[in-house]
Amino acid sequence: MSRIKIFVIYTVVDLLIVAGVLWCFFQRWPVSRYLMPAAILFVLNGAWLVVAAIKNTPPGDASS
């Protein structure tokens, strides 16, 4: 999987999380019901980004 594809997936998932938070907000849900799950999803998505980027980087790739 290319780096661009990984970043696109990461961005789409982040936008879906934000859309879910906004939907909950406009449905007048209490913040305590969706803030912590959203934060956990953001952290898991960031961890996935790091793991996917490291896993798909060839050894000796020094593109800095």
C-alpha positions as MATLAB code, in Angstrom:
seq = 'MSRIKIFVIYTVVDLLIVAGVLWCFFQRWPVSRYLMPAAILFVLNGAWLVVAAIKNTPPGDASS';
ca = [
       0.000    0.000    0.000;
       1.439    3.376   -0.973;
       2.011    6.218    1.456;
      -0.590    8.332   -0.332;
      -3.222    5.618    0.031;
      -2.393    5.215    3.733;
      -2.713    8.965    4.307;
      -5.991    9.137    2.346;
      -7.470    6.321    4.458;
      -6.290    8.063    7.633;
      -7.832   11.374    6.531;
     -11.154    9.797    5.532;
     -11.456    7.979    8.864;
     -10.646   11.208   10.736;
     -13.322   13.060    8.754;
     -15.825   10.293    9.536;
     -15.048   10.625   13.245;
     -15.555   14.396   13.053;
     -18.817   13.869   11.158;
     -19.982   11.496   13.896;
     -19.117   14.002   16.610;
     -20.955   16.776   14.765;
     -23.966   14.510   14.256;
     -24.038   13.720   17.989;
     -23.703   17.420   18.798;
     -26.621   18.420   16.585;
     -28.714   15.567   18.001;
     -28.131   17.209   21.406;
     -26.468   14.169   22.948;
     -24.596   14.831   26.187;
     -20.910   15.428   25.460;
     -19.912   12.715   27.925;
     -21.523   10.100   25.645;
     -19.388   10.790   22.576;
     -16.284   12.747   23.551;
     -14.283    9.871   25.073;
     -15.161    7.348   22.323;
     -14.207    9.953   19.697;
     -10.888   10.626   21.432;
     -10.165    6.887   21.603;
     -10.983    6.531   17.892;
      -8.651    9.435   17.037;
      -5.823    7.817   19.010;
      -6.425    4.393   17.443;
      -6.500    5.951   13.986;
      -3.207    7.729   14.675;
      -1.668    4.492   15.932;
      -2.868    2.749   12.762;
      -1.234    5.486   10.670;
       2.115    4.997   12.400;
       1.974    1.196   12.154;
       0.868    1.232    8.494;
       3.550    3.761    7.551;
       6.309    1.808    9.301;
       5.077   -1.532    7.954;
       5.010   -0.236    4.372;
       8.329    1.613    4.416;
      11.041   -0.413    2.723;
      14.234   -0.986    4.699;
      16.902    1.611    4.085;
      14.448    4.225    2.794;
      15.981    7.510    3.939;
      13.560    9.959    2.359;
      13.836   12.935    4.683;
];
